Amino acid sequence: MAAPTPESVELAKKRLAQAKARLDALNARIATEGRRLDTRRKIILGGLLLDAATKDQRFAGIVTELAHRISRDQDRKPFEG
């Protein structure tokens, strides 16, 4: 094997940087897709729960209690227990 030249070292560094950029882009796409699916699940679950609350008094009580928890949580200052 021939000794590496400065040009071959630079080319290898460039290829490495390109490969890292591709990997970062793929990881970003995976994270974005995960967040999208999580949001979709939450929206569907919320819709199902609200629909159930309109049809069943037990669920209506649960939704009311959860809504009160949300408003209480938002009234708290950060880092309060």
Secondary structure as the mmCIF struct_conf table of DSSP 4:
data_model
#
loop_
_struct_conf.conf_type_id
_struct_conf.id
_struct_conf.beg_label_comp_id
_struct_conf.beg_label_asym_id
_struct_conf.beg_label_seq_id
_struct_conf.end_label_comp_id
_struct_conf.end_label_asym_id
_struct_conf.end_label_seq_id
HELX_LH_PP_P HELX_LH_PP_P1 ALA A 2 THR A 5
HELX_RH_AL_P HELX_RH_AL_P1 PRO A 6 LYS A 55
HELX_RH_AL_P HELX_RH_AL_P2 GLN A 57 ASP A 75
BEND BEND1 ARG A 76 ARG A 76
HELX_LH_PP_P HELX_LH_PP_P2 LYS A 77 LYS A 77
TURN_TY1_P TURN_TY1_P1 PRO A 78 PHE A 79
#
